[in-house]
Amino acid sequence: MQTLQDLSATFRIYGVCEPCQRVKAVDLAGLLEKEGKDYPVERIRMRLWCSQCRQRSRAMRIVYVGPEGRTATFRYAR
């Protein structure tokens, strides 16, 4: 099972609201601070909700962005 620590250095997690197509980066640093390094990535799915349309969604994308300090962008396309 992957943990927040496993992904935090080279990956970003994005929540995807399938009804309204909104995409938002998950605050991994905040989650690490609040939940700890051993928090399972899969449990993030249960916490996702859209602040725009107020619907829950379990859709998330894990995107490789490379080493810390590099800028990366992600655009969700259905």
C-alpha positions as CSV (number, residue, x, y, z in Angstrom):
1,M,0.0,0.0,0.0
2,Q,1.4,3.4,-1.0
3,T,1.7,6.1,1.7
4,L,1.9,9.8,1.5
5,Q,5.6,9.7,2.1
6,D,6.1,7.4,-0.9
7,L,4.6,9.9,-3.3
8,S,5.3,13.3,-1.8
9,A,8.8,13.9,-3.3
10,T,8.1,13.2,-7.0
11,F,4.3,12.9,-7.5
12,R,1.3,15.2,-7.2
13,I,-2.3,14.0,-6.5
14,Y,-5.2,15.7,-8.2
15,G,-8.9,15.3,-7.3
16,V,-11.1,15.2,-10.3
17,C,-14.8,16.1,-10.2
18,E,-16.3,14.2,-13.0
19,P,-19.8,15.9,-12.9
20,C,-18.3,19.5,-13.4
21,Q,-14.9,18.6,-14.7
22,R,-13.0,20.6,-12.1
23,V,-9.5,19.5,-11.3
24,K,-7.7,20.6,-8.1
25,A,-4.3,19.6,-6.6
26,V,-4.5,17.9,-3.2
27,D,-2.4,19.6,-0.6
28,L,0.1,16.8,0.2
29,A,2.2,18.9,2.5
30,G,-0.9,19.7,4.6
31,L,-2.0,16.0,4.6
32,L,1.5,14.9,5.6
33,E,1.4,17.3,8.5
34,K,-2.1,16.4,9.7
35,E,-2.2,12.6,9.0
36,G,1.5,11.6,9.1
37,K,3.8,9.9,6.6
38,D,2.2,6.5,6.8
39,Y,-1.3,7.7,5.8
40,P,-2.5,5.4,2.9
41,V,-2.9,7.2,-0.5
42,E,-6.1,5.2,-1.2
43,R,-7.8,6.8,1.8
44,I,-7.6,10.2,0.1
45,R,-10.3,9.0,-2.3
46,M,-12.8,8.9,0.5
47,R,-12.1,12.6,1.4
48,L,-12.5,14.1,-2.0
49,W,-15.4,16.5,-2.6
50,C,-15.8,19.4,-5.1
51,S,-15.9,22.9,-3.6
52,Q,-17.6,24.2,-6.7
53,C,-20.5,21.8,-7.2
54,R,-20.4,20.3,-3.7
55,Q,-20.5,16.7,-5.0
56,R,-18.3,13.9,-3.7
57,S,-16.0,12.2,-6.2
58,R,-13.6,9.3,-5.8
59,A,-11.7,10.2,-9.0
60,M,-8.1,11.2,-8.5
61,R,-5.0,11.2,-10.6
62,I,-1.5,10.6,-9.4
63,V,0.9,12.4,-11.7
64,Y,4.7,12.0,-11.8
65,V,6.3,15.5,-11.7
66,G,9.9,14.6,-11.1
67,P,12.3,15.7,-8.4
68,E,11.3,18.5,-6.0
69,G,11.5,22.0,-7.3
70,R,10.4,21.3,-10.9
71,T,7.3,22.9,-12.2
72,A,4.6,20.6,-13.6
73,T,1.2,21.0,-15.0
74,F,-1.6,18.6,-15.4
75,R,-4.7,18.9,-17.6
76,Y,-7.5,16.3,-17.2
77,A,-9.1,15.1,-20.4
78,R,-11.8,12.6,-20.5
